[in-house]
Amino acid sequence: MPACLAAATLVLPAGAALADTYPSHPLQMVIPFPPGGATDVIGRLLAKKLGDRLGQTVVVDNRPGAGTIVGAGFVAKAAPDGYTLLVSSGTTFTVNPAIHPRLPYDPLKSFEPIGLTGRTGLILLANRDVPVHDLKQLVAAVKAQPGKYSYGSFGTGTTAQFAGEMLLHDLGIKMLHVPYRGSSPAMTDLIGGQIPFTVDTVSAAIPQVRSGKVKAIAVTTAKRSSLLPQVPTVAESGFPAIDMDTWLAVVAPRGLPADVKARLSKALAETMADPETREKLVGVGFEPSYADGAAVTALITGELPRMRAIAERAQIHAD
């Protein structure tokens, strides 16, 4: 046997063996939010279940800051070897690019999407003492007393503000936006009457709506939320349909080897098909909705121009 052929015979199985060893040590899953929030809870659940299927521990690494930019930028610069993952929301991939002229990552070029894990709708809420129970009453109240009403969100440049501005535009009314540093302080002020309305996630609203502490006016999705099925959509309330929610995807740095991506994609698909995992996600107000990496790319591509248009029209800028 010629030496070159013998060498090739030895090299090929070795390369295949290396591919078969992935993962050979623990993985890191970056969550660009503080511990304790909804994304952190969901991310930790996904990390545990992915680790079970990959045969390695997936260590959670919370890297909050600058509206997910800190964590996303870290992952974008990490080695594309399959050992660093990011789980994050549309804030990272379509909202930040719409309001930040410079980012340490590109939403499409910097990441290798592994898959979509699910979605949760956004909802317009009212203080229970405000004399508004639906969108038609909201429009009438705001037009009758211009400048009186405002709405809160869990931050400037968040999906909640974008949904609020899209809704107000389509309703033909204006309200002052009051940004909070998170959902919890906004909800506290809504319950306490310091602010009449907020836009929040369905997951955050569920306990307060069910307990009667706040009123649910409408969801900003095309269909009713299965978690709050009694709340109408904007279209059902007699206005042009809008469709905006928040979603979570798992991505890796761009340049991931095909076999590694296939292994991660299979593990995530199996995780999302697991009945126990799905039940736990629903339990925290998250609607499981798996889609593959190609679908994530299509989602980002389709949503980016819409977010940029909303930001320009409403003059939404980064802090």
Secondary structure, 3 states (H helix, E strand, C coil): CCHHHHHHHHHHHHHHHHHHCCCCCCEEEEECCCCCCHHHHHHHHHHHHHHHHHCCCEEEEECCCCCCHHHHHHHHCCCCCCCEEEEEEHHHHHHHHHHCCCCCCCCCCCEEEEEEEEEEEEEEEEECCCCCCCHHHHHHHHHHCCCCCEEEECCCCCHHHHHHHHHHHHHCCCCEEEECCCHHHHHHHHHHCCCCEEEEEHHHHHHHHHCCCEEEEEECCCCCCCCCCCCCECCCCCCCCCCCEEEEEEEEECCCCHHHHHHHHHHHHHHHHCHHHHHHHHHCCCEEEEEEHHHHHHHHHHHHHHHHHHHHHHCCCCC
